[in-house]
Amino acid sequence: LTVNNPAPAPGFPNTGYAPGNQVPYGYPQYAPGNFQGAQPMGAGPIQNQPSGTIWMPIPPPLPNCPPGLEYLTQVDQILIHQQIELLEIFTGFESNNKYEIKNSLGQRVYFAAEETDCCTRNCCGPARPFTIRIMDNLGHEVIKLQRPLRCSSCCFPCCLQEIEIQAPPGTPVGYVVQNWHPCLPKFTIQNEKRVDVLKISGPCVVCSCCEDVNFEVKSLDEVSDVGRISKQWTGFLKEAFTDVDNFGATFPMDLDVKMKAVMLGACFLIDFMFFEGVGNNQQRSGVWQ
């Protein structure tokens, strides 16, 4: 008997993440190679969980919810952890970024991988256009982020930054567009019809030094607070020698799931605009640069 193993899903290192390796709803999800002590399906909750990656349980499908976004209906906070790339540390050579996206319990919700060619990454630096593919715990691509090449300075108000969020890939659910301001980082969250929904406002000097940097998500009139996107302080060594960043986003539990996905996309845009670096240029400091 010959068994054909499926090819690995895009952005994953092995077939353990390939579509079809589904664990029933309510069971912990484990990274490949960490199944020691696991019980057979139907044997009840698994005790003494292994120390490997634990995935968020698979939610049931919901009506009027893009497939794969069901996870976001159950969370009011997401944490984005960029993975350390040793090649960047020792050579300064920029590689494609990879991220773990977790809930407040530390369970992995998604895995994200950048797709950008070598020349673009190292020539355009943080201003580079990119495609980021976000996969669920079955290896299905559920969200696609696309950032076009735009100006990186507020001196060019006609060509400011933006990012498109697609869920599922090929179907836009919203946009994050930069608004011109002489000294503050400001953005507008739009729905799939490019109608303004929310505003994002950051500090005058976007500098992470021993504390978190917060970008407030507000209503269109900027009176009511809706949520927050935070670049988290990762410690002196990581901040000094790498461009690895941790982000968090909080929002109401009952916020439209599409807008939650758009806020997730906003985290990546803000990261690249203000905190991504190439070589010795580890951090950008404001809207003028």
C-alpha positions in Angstrom: 0.0 0.0 0.0 1.4 3.3 -1.1 0.4 6.5 0.7 1.0 9.8 -1.0 1.7 12.5 1.4 0.2 15.9 0.5 2.5 18.7 -0.5 3.1 21.4 2.2 0.8 24.4 2.2 2.4 27.7 1.1 4.5 29.3 3.9 4.6 26.1 6.0 7.7 24.0 6.4 6.1 20.5 6.3 3.0 18.6 5.4 1.7 18.6 9.0 0.1 22.0 8.2 -1.5 20.8 4.9 -5.2 21.2 4.5 -7.2 18.1 5.6 -5.3 17.5 8.9 -8.3 18.8 10.8 -8.9 18.2 14.5 -12.6 18.4 15.6 -13.9 21.6 17.1 -13.1 21.9 20.8 -9.8 20.0 20.7 -6.4 21.7 21.0 -4.4 22.1 17.8 -0.7 21.0 17.9 2.2 21.8 15.7 3.7 18.9 13.8 6.0 16.7 15.8 4.4 17.5 19.1 1.8 14.8 19.5 3.5 12.8 22.3 0.9 11.7 24.8 -2.1 12.8 22.6 -5.2 10.7 22.9 -7.3 9.3 20.0 -10.1 11.4 18.7 -13.3 11.1 20.7 -11.4 10.2 23.9 -12.3 13.4 25.6 -10.2 16.5 26.3 -6.5 16.0 26.1 -4.6 16.4 29.4 -1.0 17.3 30.0 -0.7 19.1 26.7 2.8 19.1 25.1 5.0 22.1 25.1 4.7 22.7 21.4 2.6 25.2 19.6 -1.1 25.0 20.6 -3.6 26.2 18.0 -6.9 27.8 18.8 -9.8 25.4 18.5 -11.5 25.5 15.1 -14.8 27.4 15.4 -17.9 26.2 13.6 -18.8 28.0 10.3 -21.0 31.0 10.7 -23.5 32.6 8.2 -22.4 35.8 6.5 -18.8 35.4 7.7 -16.0 35.0 5.2 -14.5 31.5 5.6 -11.5 31.5 8.0 -12.6 34.6 9.8 -14.7 32.7 12.3 -11.7 32.7 14.6 -11.9 36.5 14.9 -15.5 36.4 16.1 -14.3 34.8 19.3 -11.5 37.2 20.2 -11.3 40.8 21.3 -7.5 40.9 21.2 -4.8 39.5 18.8 -1.1 39.4 19.3 1.4 39.4 16.4 4.9 38.0 17.0 7.4 38.4 14.2 9.8 35.4 14.0 13.6 36.0 14.4 15.5 35.5 11.2 19.2 34.6 11.9 20.3 35.6 8.4 19.2 39.2 9.1 21.0 39.3 12.4 24.4 38.2 11.1 24.4 39.6 7.6 21.9 42.5 7.6 20.4 40.8 4.5 16.6 41.3 4.6 14.5 38.2 4.3 10.8 37.6 4.0 9.1 38.2 7.3 7.1 35.5 9.1 4.6 36.0 11.9 2.6 34.1 14.5 -0.8 35.5 15.2 -2.1 34.5 18.6 -5.1 35.1 20.9 -4.9 36.4 24.5 -4.5 32.8 25.7 -1.3 32.3 23.7 -3.0 29.9 21.2 -2.0 30.4 17.6 -4.8 31.7 15.4 -3.0 32.3 12.2 0.4 32.1 10.6 1.5 34.9 8.2 4.2 34.9 5.6 5.5 37.7 3.4 6.0 37.1 -0.3 8.4 39.7 -1.8 11.3 39.2 -4.1 14.9 39.7 -2.9 15.6 42.8 -5.0 12.5 44.6 -3.8 13.1 43.7 -0.1 16.7 45.0 -0.1 16.3 48.0 -2.4 13.0 49.4 -1.3 13.5 48.5 2.4 10.5 49.3 4.7 8.7 51.2 1.9 8.5 48.0 -0.3 5.3 46.7 -1.8 4.4 43.3 -0.4 1.9 40.5 -0.3 1.3 38.8 3.0 -0.6 35.5 3.1 -2.3 34.6 6.3 -3.1 30.9 6.8 -5.3 29.2 9.4 -4.4 26.1 11.4 -5.3 23.8 8.4 -2.9 25.6 6.0 -5.8 27.3 4.2 -5.0 30.9 3.1 -7.9 32.9 4.6 -6.6 36.5 4.4 -4.4 38.2 1.9 -2.7 41.6 2.4 -1.5 43.7 -0.5 0.5 46.9 -0.1 1.3 48.8 -3.3 4.5 50.8 -3.8 3.7 54.3 -2.5 5.6 57.4 -1.2 7.0 57.1 2.3 6.8 60.9 3.2 4.0 63.2 4.0 5.6 65.7 1.5 3.7 63.8 -1.2 0.0 63.9 -0.1 -1.3 62.6 -3.4 0.5 59.2 -3.1 0.4 58.1 0.6 0.5 54.6 2.0 -2.4 52.1 1.9 -3.0 48.4 2.2 -5.8 46.2 0.9 -7.2 43.4 3.0 -8.9 40.4 1.1 -10.8 37.7 2.8 -11.0 35.2 1.2 -8.1 36.1 -1.1 -9.4 37.9 -4.2 -12.4 39.4 -2.3 -11.6 42.8 -0.7 -13.2 43.4 2.7 -11.5 46.7 3.5 -8.6 49.1 3.2 -6.4 51.1 5.4 -5.3 54.4 3.9 -2.9 57.0 5.3 -4.2 60.5 5.8 -2.0 63.6 5.2 -0.9 65.3 8.4 2.2 67.5 9.0 3.4 65.6 12.1 1.0 62.8 13.2 0.5 59.3 11.7 -3.1 59.2 10.8 -5.1 56.5 8.9 -8.6 55.8 7.9 -10.2 52.3 7.9 -12.5 51.8 5.0 -14.9 49.0 4.1 -15.0 47.0 0.8 -16.8 49.9 -0.9 -14.1 52.4 0.3 -16.6 54.0 2.7 -14.8 55.4 5.8 -15.6 53.5 8.9 -13.0 54.2 11.6 -9.9 56.4 12.2 -6.5 55.6 13.5 -4.2 58.1 15.2 -0.7 57.7 16.4 1.8 59.7 18.5 3.9 62.6 17.0 7.2 60.8 17.5 6.8 57.1 16.7 9.7 55.9 18.8 9.8 52.6 20.9 12.1 53.3 23.8 11.4 51.2 26.9 7.6 51.5 26.4 4.8 50.5 24.1 3.8 52.8 21.2 0.0 53.1 20.9 -2.1 53.9 17.9 -5.7 54.7 18.9 -8.6 53.4 16.9 -11.5 55.9 17.0 -14.9 56.6 15.6 -15.1 58.8 12.4 -15.6 61.9 14.5 -12.6 60.8 16.6 -14.6 61.2 19.8 -15.2 57.6 20.8 -12.5 55.0 21.4 -13.1 51.8 19.5 -9.8 49.9 20.0 -6.0 50.2 20.0 -3.0 49.0 18.0 0.2 48.7 20.1 3.8 48.2 19.1 5.1 46.4 22.1 8.5 47.0 23.7 10.5 43.8 23.2 13.6 44.5 25.2 17.0 46.2 24.6 18.7 43.3 22.8 15.9 42.7 20.3 15.3 46.4 19.7 18.9 47.1 19.2 20.0 44.2 17.0 16.9 43.0 15.2 13.9 44.5 13.5 11.7 41.8 15.0 8.5 43.5 16.3 5.5 42.4 18.4 2.1 44.0 17.9 -1.2 43.8 19.7 -4.6 44.9 18.6 -7.7 45.2 20.8 -11.3 45.8 19.7 -14.8 45.1 20.8 -15.9 41.5 20.7 -18.9 42.4 18.7 -17.1 44.5 16.1 -17.8 43.5 12.5 -15.5 40.6 11.8 -14.4 42.2 8.5 -13.3 45.3 10.4 -11.3 43.1 12.8 -9.5 41.6 9.7 -8.8 45.2 8.5 -7.4 46.2 11.9 -5.1 43.1 11.6 -3.9 44.5 8.2 -3.4 47.9 9.8 -0.9 46.3 12.2 1.3 45.2 9.3 1.2 48.5 7.5 2.1 50.4 10.7 4.9 48.0 11.4 6.5 48.4 8.0 6.1 52.2 8.0 7.6 53.0 11.4 9.4 50.0 12.8 10.7 47.8 10.0 14.4 48.3 9.2 17.1 47.0 6.8 20.7 46.5 7.8 21.7 49.1 10.4 18.6 51.2 9.9 16.5 49.6 12.6 13.7 52.0 13.1 11.8 54.9 11.4 10.9 57.8 13.6 7.9 59.6 12.1 5.8 60.6 9.2 8.6 62.7 7.6 10.9 59.7 7.0 
